[in-house]
Amino acid sequence: MANERKPLSDFENWEKQDLEQFLDSERAQEGFDIEFKGAEAIKDKDILSKTISAFANTQGGYLFLGIEEEKKEGKTNYSVKTGIPRSEYHKGTVVDILNSCTNPNYLDIKVKEINWDEKNSVFIVYIPEFTVTPIQARDWKYYRRFEGGSKPIPEDLVRALYFKMQHPNIIIEFEKINLKWKLIEHTEYLVFNIRAILENKSHIKAQDIEVKFNINNAQIFKDNHKVQWLKKNYEPKLSGLRGPFFGGEKRIHTLILTSRHYPTVPNYFAVELGQSHGSDCRPILGRGFELEYIIYADSAPPNKGKIDISELFPGRSISWEELQPLQEFE
């Protein structure tokens, strides 16, 4: 049985086989939070500084050093050709090089050295988002990460970054807890239990915080049979969030969302897959069922966003036996 692939967030515990599995996966593509550089890049602080500045000024990211890009038949692949010689570079020297690339420097960069063969290594570098002041590259410019690359940002956006970093920066992430069914007066309901994780990404503490939610009532049609998802039985805002909410602090809350299904045909439909199934199956939501949020924290600009609930509960059909027993709604 093949070993389960370790997530990229666990890169500090990776070995060579973990890197090989990653390079063979679909995740191994340059994007918003990943960049690959060949072995020669370790000698070029100008190139390195732009990537570090961009990741630090955005949301952080991973830089792979010693991995080459190869384009073939319209597809881009990444692999290790030679790696970086350990006789010249080891973890300590790489950390020193990276920490001297930007202004300010020493950004709490994390480096993992993976021995590729008897003489060469590959380095995985994590650059965290820097929340105290924007990070400047060696060419005196500020960079941010855009899809697949690091781009310089205009002066007005630099000023906006400075302003943002002088206020609390409360973000929210969502995790799936579970999905349940409920039958109320002959009507079926889906109940989504979701964990909401709030974190203050700034070094500035927050005193007064409010998070408001809204669900768009997405209507999904399949073969002229309407499936409508309704908001019901959830709080329009998170309460009990008064400060102080210090920099780096996290708080966890639980959201309960319910949606109603109108079965209009003998067979139920798996909306995501668009396929009919027998009565022993039930539908899971299709895309478009979005949870919108807005975060207020003291005098900071409101932080708005949304998440597609189907990203947490991927569309598929499940059997009745898979569903957990439900308690009555309070």
Backbone hydrogen bonds, N-H to C=O, Kabsch-Sander energy under -0.5 kcal/mol:
donor,donor_aa,acceptor,acceptor_aa,energy
10,D,7,P,-1.7
11,F,8,L,-1.8
13,N,10,D,-2.2
14,W,11,F,-1.9
19,L,15,E,-1.8
20,E,16,K,-2.4
21,Q,17,Q,-2.2
22,F,18,D,-2.1
23,L,19,L,-2.5
24,D,20,E,-1.2
25,S,22,F,-1.6
28,A,25,S,-1.1
29,Q,27,R,-2.5
31,G,34,I,-2.0
34,I,31,G,-0.5
35,E,62,Y,-2.1
37,K,64,F,-2.9
41,A,38,G,-1.2
42,I,39,A,-1.0
43,K,40,E,-1.7
44,D,41,A,-1.8
45,K,43,K,-0.7
48,L,44,D,-2.0
49,S,45,K,-2.7
50,K,46,D,-1.2
51,T,47,I,-1.4
52,I,48,L,-2.5
53,S,49,S,-2.6
54,A,50,K,-2.2
55,F,51,T,-2.4
56,A,52,I,-2.6
57,N,53,S,-2.0
58,T,54,A,-0.5
58,T,55,F,-1.0
60,G,55,F,-2.7
61,G,127,I,-2.1
62,Y,33,D,-2.9
63,L,125,V,-3.0
64,F,35,E,-2.8
64,F,62,Y,-0.5
65,L,63,L,-0.6
65,L,123,F,-3.1
66,G,37,K,-2.2
67,I,37,K,-2.0
68,E,79,S,-2.8
70,E,77,N,-2.8
72,K,70,E,-0.5
72,K,75,K,-2.9
75,K,72,K,-1.6
77,N,70,E,-3.2
77,N,75,K,-0.5
79,S,68,E,-2.0
81,K,79,S,-0.6
84,I,121,S,-3.0
86,R,119,K,-2.8
88,E,85,P,-1.3
89,Y,85,P,-2.1
94,V,90,H,-2.4
95,V,91,K,-2.4
96,D,92,G,-2.0
97,I,93,T,-2.4
98,L,94,V,-2.6
99,N,95,V,-2.3
100,S,96,D,-0.6
100,S,97,I,-1.0
101,C,98,L,-1.2
103,N,136,Q,-2.2
106,Y,99,N,-0.7
110,K,126,Y,-2.2
112,K,124,I,-2.7
114,I,112,K,-0.5
114,I,122,V,-3.1
115,N,113,E,-0.5
116,W,114,I,-0.6
116,W,120,N,-2.0
117,D,120,N,-1.7
121,S,84,I,-2.5
122,V,114,I,-2.3
123,F,65,L,-2.2
124,I,112,K,-2.6
125,V,63,L,-2.8
125,V,123,F,-0.5
126,Y,110,K,-3.0
127,I,61,G,-2.7
127,I,125,V,-0.6
130,F,56,A,-2.6
131,T,129,E,-0.5
136,Q,103,N,-2.7
137,A,141,K,-3.1
140,W,137,A,-1.7
143,Y,135,I,-0.6
144,R,151,K,-2.4
145,R,54,A,-0.8
146,F,144,R,-0.5
146,F,149,G,-2.8
149,G,146,F,-2.4
151,K,144,R,-2.5
151,K,149,G,-0.5
153,I,142,Y,-2.6
157,L,154,P,-0.5
158,V,154,P,-1.8
159,R,155,E,-2.2
160,A,156,D,-1.7
161,L,157,L,-2.2
162,Y,158,V,-2.3
163,F,159,R,-2.4
164,K,160,A,-2.7
165,M,161,L,-2.3
166,Q,163,F,-1.3
167,H,164,K,-1.5
171,I,169,N,-0.6
171,I,199,E,-2.6
173,E,197,I,-2.1
175,E,195,R,-2.3
177,I,193,N,-2.3
178,N,193,N,-1.3
180,K,191,V,-2.5
181,W,324,Q,-0.7
182,K,189,Y,-1.9
184,I,182,K,-0.6
184,I,187,T,-2.9
185,E,183,L,-0.5
187,T,184,I,-1.6
188,E,261,H,-0.6
189,Y,182,K,-2.6
190,L,259,S,-3.0
191,V,180,K,-2.7
192,F,190,L,-0.5
192,F,257,L,-3.7
193,N,178,N,-2.5
193,N,191,V,-0.6
194,I,192,F,-0.6
194,I,255,L,-2.7
195,R,175,E,-3.0
196,A,194,I,-0.6
196,A,253,H,-3.3
197,I,173,E,-3.2
197,I,195,R,-0.6
198,L,196,A,-0.6
198,L,251,R,-3.1
199,E,171,I,-2.0
200,N,249,E,-2.0
201,K,169,N,-3.1
201,K,199,E,-0.9
203,H,131,T,-0.6
206,A,245,F,-2.4
210,E,296,Y,-2.3
211,V,238,L,-0.6
212,K,294,I,-2.4
213,F,236,P,-2.7
214,N,292,E,-2.1
216,N,290,E,-1.5
218,A,216,N,-2.2
220,I,218,A,-0.5
220,I,227,V,-2.4
222,K,225,H,-1.5
225,H,222,K,-1.8
226,K,224,N,-0.6
227,V,220,I,-2.2
229,W,218,A,-1.6
230,L,228,Q,-0.5
238,L,211,V,-2.1
243,G,207,Q,-4.5
245,F,206,A,-3.4
246,F,244,P,-0.7
248,G,200,N,-3.4
249,E,246,F,-2.0
251,R,198,L,-2.5
253,H,196,A,-2.7
255,L,194,I,-3.4
257,L,192,F,-2.7
257,L,255,L,-0.5
258,T,232,K,-1.1
259,S,190,L,-2.5
261,H,188,E,-2.0
264,T,262,Y,-0.5
268,Y,277,H,-0.6
270,A,275,Q,-2.2
271,V,269,F,-1.1
272,E,284,I,-0.8
274,G,270,A,-2.7
275,Q,270,A,-0.9
277,H,268,Y,-1.8
281,C,278,G,-1.8
282,R,318,I,-1.4
289,F,286,G,-0.7
290,E,288,G,-1.2
291,L,307,I,-2.7
292,E,214,N,-3.5
292,E,290,E,-0.7
293,Y,305,G,-2.8
294,I,212,K,-1.9
295,I,303,N,-2.2
296,Y,210,E,-3.2
298,D,208,D,-2.3
300,A,297,A,-2.3
303,N,295,I,-2.2
304,K,302,P,-0.7
305,G,293,Y,-2.1
307,I,291,L,-2.0
309,I,289,F,-2.4
309,I,307,I,-0.7
311,E,308,D,-2.4
312,L,308,D,-0.5
312,L,309,I,-1.4
313,F,309,I,-1.9
318,I,282,R,-1.0
320,W,280,D,-1.3
322,E,319,S,-1.2
323,L,319,S,-0.6
323,L,320,W,-1.2
324,Q,179,L,-0.6
